[in-house]
């Protein structure tokens, strides 16, 4: 129990760049912290259940002797004397899964706020407001992306262009990680109809 509490305390202090989106920003936890928390909740829930000390169907307070056990054995097909208890492992797994599902976010969901920040920090020198200060007709607006972008107006084509560059646009594959490129590509894709 002490080890579980220590791990749980560490999970809340992990600082990763992408907080879980389902919580308010002030309470956001990284995905790994949610998974650790879910696992610990499952283990804690399983530990809360006490395994029975005697066989099922034995009346409370009855002695656990061979004679009393033989007396309590029922005929095949007969209903047990008390309802079946939940398996501690099943309850723990169910609670752990519930916490993971409620506390997580889709693994492939783009972080548009992060994408906007990356765009503002790396792209606005040439692409302020979705325009293009180098080649005026090659804007980041949907119709221009459909016309000029190799592969057309889709996230994969934008990711390829950001990663590898083309013409006067530099490649950002060395400067940005794959998650950041994914986020900025999704941001450009979403903004293309709004610029």
N, C-alpha and C positions, 0 to 999 in steps of 0.2 A: 504494500500500500504506500509506503514511503517513497519507493522508487517511482511508482505511478504518479504520485503528487509532484515529484521533482521533474519528471518528464513533462507533465502537464504545465508546470510553471515555465519550463523552457520553451514550450510550444507557443505560449503567449508572447514571449520576448523575441521570437525569430523575426528578423527584418528582411523580407524579400521584396523585390521591386514591384510585384503585382499583387495587390490585396484582393481578397475575395469580393466580388462585385455585389453579392446579395446583402451585404451589411452596410450600414451607413459608414462613410469614410472614417469617422472617428473610432468606430468599433471594428473596422476591417481587419481580418486575419489572413495571412498567406494561406494558400491551398494546402501546403504541407502541414501547417498548424491545424487546419480543420481536420485533416486525415488523422493526425496524431490524436487530436481531441476525440474524434469519433471512435478510434480504436480503444482509447482509455475509457471512454464512457461504456463501450461494450464490455470491456473487462471488468469494470466496476459493477455494472449491472449483473454480470454473471456471478460475481463474488457475493452479491447481496442475497442470493438464493442459497438456502441451506439444503444440502442433500439429505433425504430421509435416512434415519438411522436403522430402520427396519423395513421389511418387505411391504409393498403396497397392499392395502386391504386389511392390514392388521389394525384392530381398534386401538385408539389412543390409550396409552397406559398399559397395554397388554404386554406380557413378558415375551421376549423374543427367544422362545425355546422351540425345539423341534416339534413338540406336541402342539403348541399354540399355532405354529406356522402351518402344520398339517390341518388343524381345525379351520384355518382361515382360507385354505385353498378352495377355489370355486370350481364348479363343473365347467368343462369347455363350452364356450359360447355364452356364458353368463356374464352379465355386466359387472364391472368392478364395483367394490363398495363405495369408493370415493372417486371423484373425477380425476382424470389424469392431470398431473402437474406439468407445467411448461418446462422444457429442458433448459437449464441455465445457459447452456451454450446457444440455444436457439434464441432465447430472449436477448442475450448479449449481442449476438449477431444482428438481430432485428433492430435493436436500439442503435448499434453502431452504424448500420446502413442508413437508418433514418437521419442520424446526425450528419453523415457524409453527404447525403443527398440534399438536405436542407442547408448545409453549410458550404456547399461547393458551387462552382460555376462550370459551365461547359469548358472543356479543355481547349477547344479551338475558337472560342469567342474572341473577337478582336477587341482590343482596348482602344476605343476611339479617342479618349482623353489623352492617352499616351501618344497615339498617332498624331493628334493635333500638336502636342508639345514637340514631337520630333520634327513635324512639318515646319513649325515656327522657328525652330532652332537650326534647321538645315536647308530648307527649301525656299523660304520667303525672300531670300536675296534675289532670286530670279522669278519666283512664282507667287508674288503677293496677290491675294484675291483671286487666285486661279489663273492669273495671266502669265505671260512669258515675256520677260524683258529682253531676251536674246533673239528669239524668232517669234514675232508677234502672233502669227496665225496658229502656232502650236501651243494653245492654251490647255489648261487642265479642265476645261468644260466638257461635258459629255459628248457633244457633237464633234469637237476637235479630237478627243481621245478615240472616238470611233473611226475617224478619218486617218489620223496620223500614227496612232500607237500600233506597233506590230502585235497582232493578236486581238486588237479591238478593245472595246470598253469592257474589261473584266479585271478582277483583282489579280489573277495570275499574270496577266500582261503588264499590269502596273508594277507588281513585285519584280518581274524580270527587268523592267526598265530601271527601277530604282537600284537593283542589285548590280546590274552590268553597265548602266549608262548607255548613251548613244549620242553621237555627234558632239555638241557642246555641253551636254549634260554629263557630269562626272558620275562614275560608279560609286555607290555607297555600300557595296558588299563588304568592303574591308573596314568601314567605319561603324556600321550598324549591325547589330545581331539579327538573326532570323525573325525573332519575335517583334523587334522594332520595325523591321521592314514590312512584316505582315500588318502591323498596326497602322503604319503610315500609308500603306497601299489601300487598306480598308477605309482610312480617313479620306484619302483622295477620291476613292470610288463613291463614297457617300456624299462628299461635297461637290462632286462634278455636276450634279443637277441643281445645286444651290448657288454656285458662283455666277 
